[in-house]
Each structure stands twice: as structure tokens, then as C-alpha cells.
Amino acid sequence: MKRSIILLGLLIIGGVAIDQSDSKPADNIKAQVIGHVTNTTNYLQSKVNSFVQNEKSIQSTTVKDPTGEKTKTASENQTTPSNQTPILSIMNGFSVDNTYYYHFTNKTPESVKQVFETAIDSYNDTGLVNLVAGTGTAKQNRITFSIYHKNEGYKASSIELGNGGPKLIYNTNDVNKHAINHATASINMNYSESVTVSVAMHEVGHALGLDHSDDMNSVMYPTNQNVTQLSDGDIAGLKNIY
């Protein structure tokens, strides 16, 4: 800032020097130069005062708004536990409403409905999401629960107990990047251990946008640990989205 003020002063004074080329009496020229120099000094002083005042204004604004609070989307990290459950990359940058309408496909057995209903109650108890029975509309968030059959074979080191995930629908021209989530969550009926609350909790978590966690106390741990309660990290991950 000092450099720019000095250059500005030199340019203005230089302009005064050019004005002296006019054919005028010496005394008038001297008076003109003194007047211009005085005006230049006053001008520069006013610029310096304005700069100082602006700096004070900026500092004052910072003090009045120390938190810098703003509306956050899923892509912006909040102050959370170090073991926060990650969110799926597809959710990054989007804002999604926290109300979902869910329904089961016709072939879903009662045993599967029961474990999903228990999982739904656990997520609703957080107060962060609101899962409501019903089909919803194309412009509302929805989760479709279903079953499938997939045989991993006896030699497989791990077997797939279920799958789930979000499907985002959004307008590319929407600068606010609001999205609608038409998610799915399914249980693999080839294995009896699939029909458990822990598996249902895991797949509902994926449907809502949670990714795998390396915390064995999280329902989002990639292998089934029979965890049926959301961890602090899971809840923090949901807060990051909703």
C-alpha cells in the first residue's frame, strides 16, 4: 500500500510539473505550484486516512462475526470427531433435504421388513433425518427396500450380505446444487446372516450417503460386526450431510 501511495503522489506531482510549461509570470507559476503541491498533499492524506479507516472497519467486522457461520453443504467439513464416518463422494457439494419416503418391493419378506423398520427407527431417533413410510413423488427423497440373490461361492474370503446407495437427481443449472435422492437398500437372501439389524443399519447408512468407516464400532464398518447402534462418528457423518 505504501508503494502505491508514493507512485500516485509522483504521478500527480509530475502532472504539476507539466503545467509549469505554460507561459505565465514567475510569481504566478510559483503560486500555482505551491497550490497544487498543497492540494496533492491533502489528497494523499485523505487517501491514507481512508485506507486506515477501511482497515479498522475490516477489523471491526471480523470481531463482530468471529464464527463466520454460513449455510453448509455436504462437501464442507464441520468440527467433528476425528473418527467421523466418511460420506460418499457422490454427496459432496450437494444439499439434500432430510425427509425421505420409503417403501418395500412386493417380494420383500416380513423378516426383512422388520430389520429395516428397526434400522429406520434408529436413524429417526437421531433427529437428523426423517424417514416416513410411503412412496413419495419424483421430486421427493425416496428409499426403495428390496431383496436379491447373489451366491458368492464357498471359496470366497468374504461374502456380500447386502448393498445400498444414493442416486442423486439434480438440475445442472441450479447454483445452489440442491439434489433429490432416490436411494436403494437391499439384502442378499442367499445368506441367513444377512437378515439382521446390523446389516440393515449398514445399508440404510449407504442409502443416506454414508461411506465405509474404519471404526469397528461404526455400523458402517465394511464387514459385519453385529453393531446395531450408530456411533458418534456415524452421527457426525449424518450431520455433515443433513
C-alpha positions in Angstrom: 0.0 0.0 0.0 2.8 2.4 0.8 4.3 1.8 -2.7 1.1 2.6 -4.4 0.6 5.8 -2.5 4.1 7.0 -3.3 3.6 6.3 -7.0 0.3 8.0 -7.0 2.0 11.1 -5.4 4.7 11.1 -8.0 2.3 10.9 -10.9 0.2 13.8 -9.6 3.3 15.9 -8.8 4.6 15.1 -12.3 1.4 16.5 -13.7 2.1 19.7 -11.9 5.5 19.9 -13.4 3.9 19.7 -16.9 1.5 22.5 -16.0 4.5 24.7 -15.3 5.3 24.8 -19.1 2.6 27.4 -19.6 3.9 30.9 -20.3 3.0 32.7 -17.1 4.8 35.2 -14.8 7.2 33.6 -12.4 5.2 34.6 -9.3 2.0 33.1 -10.7 3.8 29.9 -11.6 5.2 29.7 -8.1 1.8 30.2 -6.6 0.3 27.7 -8.9 2.9 25.0 -8.0 2.5 25.7 -4.3 -1.2 25.4 -4.6 -1.0 22.1 -6.5 1.5 20.7 -4.0 -0.7 21.6 -1.1 -3.7 20.0 -2.9 -1.7 16.9 -3.6 -0.6 16.6 0.0 -4.2 16.9 1.2 -5.3 14.4 -1.4 -2.7 11.9 -0.4 -3.5 12.4 3.3 -7.2 11.8 2.6 -6.3 8.5 0.8 -4.2 7.4 3.8 -7.0 8.2 6.2 -9.4 6.3 4.0 -7.1 3.3 4.0 -6.7 3.4 7.8 -10.5 3.7 8.2 -11.1 0.8 5.9 -8.7 -1.4 7.9 -10.4 -0.5 11.1 -13.8 -1.3 9.5 -12.5 -4.7 8.4 -11.1 -5.5 11.8 -14.4 -4.4 13.4 -16.3 -6.7 11.1 -14.1 -9.6 12.0 -14.7 -9.1 15.6 -18.5 -8.9 15.2 -18.6 -12.2 13.2 -15.9 -14.4 14.7 -17.6 -17.6 13.8 -18.0 -17.0 10.1 -21.2 -19.0 10.2 -22.8 -19.9 6.9 -25.1 -22.5 5.3 -23.0 -25.6 4.8 -23.2 -28.4 2.2 -22.0 -31.9 2.4 -18.7 -31.0 0.9 -17.7 -28.6 3.7 -16.2 -30.2 6.7 -17.6 -29.2 10.1 -16.0 -29.5 13.5 -16.5 -33.2 14.2 -14.8 -36.1 15.9 -11.6 -37.4 14.3 -13.3 -40.8 13.7 -16.2 -39.2 11.8 -17.8 -41.7 9.3 -16.9 -40.5 5.8 -19.6 -39.6 3.3 -19.9 -41.0 -0.2 -18.2 -38.8 -2.7 -21.4 -38.5 -4.8 -22.9 -36.5 -1.9 -20.1 -33.9 -2.0 -21.2 -30.4 -2.8 -24.9 -31.1 -2.7 -27.6 -30.1 -0.3 -30.3 -32.8 0.3 -33.5 -32.5 2.3 -33.6 -34.7 5.4 -37.1 -36.2 4.8 -37.3 -39.5 2.9 -40.3 -41.6 1.9 -39.6 -45.3 2.0 -41.4 -48.4 0.7 -40.7 -52.1 0.2 -41.0 -54.0 -3.1 -43.7 -56.7 -3.3 -41.3 -59.6 -2.9 -39.8 -58.3 0.3 -40.5 -60.8 3.1 -41.7 -59.7 6.6 -38.4 -60.7 8.2 -36.5 -58.3 6.0 -39.2 -55.6 6.6 -38.8 -55.9 10.3 -35.0 -55.5 10.4 -35.3 -52.5 8.1 -38.0 -50.9 10.2 -35.8 -51.3 13.3 -32.9 -49.6 11.4 -35.3 -46.8 10.3 -36.3 -46.2 13.9 -32.7 -45.8 14.9 -31.9 -43.3 12.2 -35.1 -41.3 13.0 -34.1 -41.2 16.7 -31.1 -39.1 15.8 -33.4 -36.2 14.7 -31.2 -35.6 11.8 -33.3 -37.5 9.2 -37.0 -38.2 8.9 -37.9 -41.5 7.2 -41.6 -41.8 6.5 -43.5 -44.7 5.2 -44.8 -44.0 1.7 -43.9 -43.9 -2.0 -43.3 -40.1 -2.2 -43.1 -38.3 -5.5 -40.5 -38.0 -8.1 -39.5 -34.6 -6.6 -39.1 -36.1 -3.1 -36.4 -38.2 -1.5 -37.2 -41.9 -1.6 -35.7 -45.1 -0.4 -36.7 -48.4 -2.0 -36.1 -51.5 0.1 -35.8 -54.9 -1.5 -34.0 -58.3 -1.6 -31.8 -60.0 -4.1 -29.9 -63.3 -4.5 -26.2 -63.5 -5.1 -24.1 -66.6 -4.4 -20.5 -65.6 -3.6 -19.4 -69.3 -3.6 -17.8 -71.3 -0.7 -14.2 -70.3 -1.5 -14.9 -66.5 -1.2 -12.9 -64.8 1.5 -15.8 -62.5 2.1 -19.5 -62.6 1.1 -21.9 -59.8 0.2 -24.7 -59.5 2.7 -26.4 -56.5 1.2 -26.0 -53.4 -0.9 -27.3 -49.9 -1.0 -26.6 -46.3 -2.0 -27.9 -43.0 -3.2 -29.0 -41.9 -6.6 -28.9 -38.1 -6.9 -31.1 -36.2 -9.3 -30.4 -32.5 -9.8 -30.6 -29.6 -12.2 -27.2 -28.8 -13.6 -28.2 -25.1 -13.8 -29.1 -25.0 -10.0 -26.3 -22.8 -8.5 -27.4 -24.0 -5.0 -26.8 -27.6 -6.1 -29.9 -29.0 -4.4 -30.4 -32.6 -5.1 -33.1 -35.3 -4.7 -32.0 -38.7 -3.6 -33.8 -41.8 -4.9 -31.8 -44.3 -2.9 -32.0 -48.1 -2.6 -31.1 -50.6 0.1 -31.2 -54.4 -0.4 -30.4 -57.6 1.5 -28.8 -60.7 -0.1 -31.2 -63.6 0.7 -28.6 -66.2 -0.2 -27.2 -66.0 3.3 -29.2 -66.2 6.5 -26.9 -63.9 8.4 -27.9 -61.1 6.0 -31.3 -60.7 7.7 -30.1 -58.9 10.7 -30.5 -55.4 12.1 -26.7 -54.7 11.8 -26.8 -55.3 8.0 -30.0 -53.3 7.6 -28.3 -50.4 9.5 -25.3 -50.6 7.2 -27.3 -50.5 4.0 -29.7 -47.7 5.2 -26.5 -45.7 6.0 -25.3 -46.1 2.5 -28.7 -45.1 1.1 -28.5 -41.9 3.2 -24.9 -41.1 1.9 -22.6 -42.6 4.5 -19.4 -44.4 3.3 -17.4 -47.1 4.9 -15.7 -46.4 8.2 -12.5 -47.9 9.7 -14.1 -47.7 13.2 -15.2 -51.2 14.3 -17.8 -49.5 16.5 -19.5 -47.9 13.5 -22.4 -49.5 11.7 -20.6 -48.5 8.5 -17.6 -50.8 9.1 -17.2 -52.8 5.9 -17.5 -56.2 7.5 -20.4 -57.2 9.7 -19.6 -56.7 13.4 -23.2 -57.0 14.6 -23.2 -53.4 15.5 -26.8 -52.1 15.8 -26.3 -48.6 17.3 -25.0 -45.6 15.5 -21.6 -44.4 16.7 -20.7 -40.8 17.4 -18.8 -40.9 14.1 -21.9 -42.1 12.3 -24.0 -39.3 13.7 -21.3 -36.8 12.8 -21.2 -38.1 9.3 -25.0 -37.6 9.0 -24.7 -34.0 10.4 -22.2 -33.4 7.6 -24.8 -34.2 5.1 -28.0 -33.0 6.7 
